[in-house]
Amino acid sequence: MTREIVLDTETTGLNPLGGDRVVEIGGVELVNHIPTGRHFHKYVNPERAMTEDAFRVHGLSDEFLRDKPRFGEIAEEMLAFFGEATLIAHNAPFDVSFINAELDKIRRPQIRNAVIDTVELAREKHPGARVGLDALCKHYGIDNSRRTLHGALLDSEILADVYLELIGGRQVAFALIEETRSAASVLVLPTYAAPRRPTPLPPRLDEAQLAAHAAHIRTMGEAALWGYYAEAAA
């Protein structure tokens, strides 16, 4: 079983070493490249003021975040959700560095999960093309109309669709479905002989009806399908 977490973070700025903090974490679970419906989503009180540039990106204000839990209060739940899954993010070094900086602040070990950067995947698959999330959504026909502002959970859900396109995961999913269908088609079911009546039931059609039916069949010509069944019955 392959378990992956597609994740995204929103922050107060761009530099975790300069004091910027995480304000939102979102992640969705994939098992064998198929979304399971399980997700993790938390807003976080950054314990510092929001920068104007960051607010324009995600719209999370100081007032909105003031009563939200601090990172240390949600860290255990986040790490439990991650488990040993591979983490997938768009520009993964950014998200992972922020999460690790937050873990450092509460004296917890940094995450050691395998990480996949979808920016690098996109550059390998589409060299020279734009690899922003919106550009990839447009390329693959993925609806991102709800993305008027950045949001960690919504961006994770959209990125999961993009990631599956980048790796051909939708075809993998279809292959798994076909494999299941093939396995089902070779199941050996118990058979039994249907009981026979000691005396056949009398026909429900009289001679006149049978003659009328035969005359109608003759009007269909020699290629009529009824002729095949008449021969088989004979």
PyMOL commands that set and color helices and strands:
alter all, ss='L'
color gray80, all
select helices_A, chain A and resi 16-18+52-58+62-65+71-82+92-105+118-125+133-140+152-167+169-185+207-218+225-233
alter helices_A, ss='H'
color red, helices_A
select strands_A, chain A and resi 3-11+22-31+34-43+86-89+115-117
alter strands_A, ss='S'
color yellow, strands_A
deselect
rebuild
show_as cartoon
